[in-house]
Amino acid sequence: MAEPEPILRMSGIGKQFPGVRALDGVDLRLLPGEVHALMGENGAGKSTLIKVLTGVHPCDEGTVELAGREVAFAGPLEAQQAGISTVYQEVNLCANLSVAENIFIGREPRRRGRIDFRRMRTRAAELLARLELDVDVAAPLSSCSLAIQQMVAIARAIDVDARVLILDEPTSSLDAGEVEQLFRVMRRLKEEGIAILFVSHFLDQIYEISDRMTILRNGRLVGEYRTSELSQVELVAKMIGKELADLERLHGEARVFDRPLVEARGLGRAGAVEPFSLTIHEGEVVGLAGLLGSGRTEIARLLFGADHATTGEVTVGGTAVSLRTPRTAMAHDIAFCSENRKQDGLIPDLTVRENIILALQATRGWTRPVPREQQDELVGRYVKALRISPPNPDHLVRDLSGGNQQKVLLARWLILEPKLLILDEPTRGIDVGAKTEIQRLVAELSDGGMAVLFISAELEEVLRLSHRVGVLRDRRLVADLPNDDALTTDVLLETIASGGRA
Amino acid sequence: MTPPAMTSGRGALRAVPARYVPVLVTACLFVAMFVAGGVRYEGFAGGQVILNVFVDNAFLLVVAVGMTFVILTGGIDLSVGAVVALSTMISASLMAGPGWPPYLVIPLVLLIGSTLGLVMGYIVHAFDIQPFIVTLAGMFLARGLCYTIGTESIPIEDPTFTAFAQTRIDLFADLWISPSVIVAALAVLAAAYVLHYTRLGRTVYATGGSEQSALLMGLPVGRTKIAVYTISGFCSALGGVLLSFYMLSGYGLHAVGMELDAIAAVVIGGTLLTGGSGFVFGTVLGVLVLGLIQTVITFEGTLSSWWTKIFIGLLLFVFILLQRLFSARRRP
């Protein structure tokens, strides 16, 4: 089958942000009348690529050709005028205006300087009819469902003779019926010859709607594939980018865990993670595997009380508790080492000692300062145990390397002697040496009876450390697998890809 | 108040769209106050009582109309009272000292007011500074400028001004209004037209609804923000001219706290302080309610005028709570 000429061709795109190479030599081509999926984990460069395309960021290297002509847009408006419209994940419309106004504002039909509301409503109704929608166009947008709002955004986008339509995670807040409605609209636009660039974390949706896909990883192009020729397992492997080697396991012989520490039953939060049940026993390391955005962090936040659960209950040591705030969770000896150590955790301008002592001090209350000798004793012990370097407690945290900063954060929670330690991506962005030390530490802690919920994007790491692995997909806990010899990264990938149906 | 919704609204049977609720509440309040006043006081229930409210508050109405534009974009303008005072001061001094004619003085004053608004709008937009602090600076500046002109009250003796001040335009059945009321009414109609039938007006609503979205939809948000502060400056200057008609003097202590009266009128008129929702007609009702409170207290006779403030305070509490409930319900 002969391919038509691409309407859009991006080649050799490079983008440098301070300290980060966000894109490096990425190619992308869109054919008219196709749905093209842009795949990659968070941080792979999808958003940056879209922003470069629509002129939000200028590109440092490479060229963009639209219908054979080289273009460089100064902003989204210019891109839109050239026929490249974007609909973002968050609906960027004004909910206080009517549906018709939202479609036409900025280019309303006018008669003698006065906005012609009658004509505007007629045209809006026609446009929505083209999308097979029957909506009262005079009603305020706030009265419409999110899906309809999304369609209105699309209607606004295609009113300006769009040739390329970019849909950046349009489905993330829609339910199944609404997604179906959106797909109908997408198929119709496709028939009209519009090229659609579709970004979604939901693999099923990608396979349902897309014709071809481009995969990015760490700002680099992995390749362009026909959706029909790439299995879901291969896709996930390409997104994560690991050779599927099986590594040794850190934890020793299989142990029997019979003393449940934290039990979640039907715990869930609307819009964040579907209700799940998970039991964590004393001394057990439970790993959570899944793609970024699949709900791993959300589970951690629920168990730490950082978010409110909308359904379900949690028991700690057999008694039902209500984890409404992180303070209550801390009172039940649950500690949470967050994913983003710079933003949510460490205070870079304080010393190592001050940072480590912070959580302990918080549990005691500010009126009872931790005595200096006790501080020195505790900090000294953990600096030694975690091999924080330099081993000087009066060093400023910001001068430490990433791995050592992570250890400081770990130490902060460890001196509370929690029963459950939740680690969210504790090894991301740190070097191999520090990584293995943190892994070794986790294994030691669990041998000492501490329960650990271990979240990592790296499947090997999860496999090495965990006694049990929970697999997440599309914000659902789809499988809870014992980590025995039969469990390999292949099996995990398969589970992530298939959603536990295999 | 998009016309489509009005023309397609068939009778009272259909549920009232949510955005009209605050205005209707104010309207009901106004009617209730009027009826209660009519029952309680002799000679209250005539049309002239309401017209007098307009006569005595025409300048406030004009200022509040300008404030409505600003608040609809989600901003605030604290400088209006000071600009009103500055306008009275400039008019009075130019006519008393060099003896300029009114047809030169009035356009000049309007130009000065608009320019002040333009500058504040530009600062708000270009440097992305909170309007609160920018217009606060504008307030001090304008108030201070009044005293560089003179610290005493300057009387206005110009025949055109006095004519404007004393003319009564007779309507039917012994009812009358002042020319200022006509000016204010024209300002209200012009504002309503601009807000509902022009791109500028709809962009004002869009900006107030979600500035980020308006930007991403490619709307001229910056230009609109500058425009609303310019309009507010113009309205303040016009209000200042009307106040000079009313007071026949220029004084640096005129219109102290009027910015707060104007904000109160806009809020009581049902405009959300966060922007994006509200009507000029609501502002008219807000001014009427404020004026009627004063009238009621005058009729009561025994109450000190400070009770006006107390009632306005209580009303504001009620209305901001109402707005809170209202906007909380709209959120999913």
Contacts between the chains, C-beta under 8 A, distances in Angstrom:
chain1	res1	chain2	res2	distance
A	76	B	216	6.4
A	76	B	218	7.1
A	77	B	218	4.0
A	80	B	218	6.5
A	88	B	216	7.4
A	92	B	210	7.5
A	92	B	212	6.8
A	92	B	213	4.3
A	92	B	216	4.4
A	92	B	217	6.8
A	93	B	210	7.6
A	93	B	213	5.5
A	93	B	217	7.3
A	94	B	205	7.2
A	94	B	206	4.6
A	94	B	209	3.5
A	94	B	210	5.2
A	94	B	213	5.4
A	94	B	214	6.4
A	94	B	217	7.8
A	94	B	276	7.0
A	95	B	209	6.2
A	95	B	210	7.2
A	95	B	330	8.0
A	96	B	19	7.6
A	96	B	205	6.3
A	96	B	208	7.2
A	96	B	209	3.8
A	96	B	276	4.1
A	96	B	277	5.4
A	97	B	202	7.2
A	97	B	205	6.0
A	97	B	206	6.1
A	97	B	209	6.2
A	98	B	2	6.1
A	98	B	4	7.4
A	98	B	5	7.7
A	100	B	4	8.0
A	101	B	2	7.6
A	101	B	202	6.3
A	101	B	206	7.9
A	105	B	202	5.8
A	105	B	203	7.2
A	105	B	206	5.6
A	105	B	217	6.3
A	105	B	219	6.5
A	106	B	199	7.5
A	106	B	203	7.6
A	106	B	217	6.0
A	106	B	218	5.5
A	106	B	219	5.0
A	108	B	199	6.4
A	108	B	202	7.0
A	110	B	199	7.6
A	113	B	198	6.8
A	114	B	197	4.6
A	114	B	198	7.1
A	115	B	197	5.4
A	115	B	198	6.6
A	115	B	199	6.9
A	115	B	202	6.7
A	117	B	2	6.6
A	117	B	3	5.8
A	117	B	4	5.2
A	118	B	4	7.7
A	121	B	4	6.1
A	138	B	2	7.2
A	138	B	4	4.4
A	138	B	5	5.7
A	138	B	8	6.4
A	140	B	17	7.3
A	140	B	18	7.7
A	140	B	19	6.8
A	142	B	330	5.7
A	156	B	217	7.3
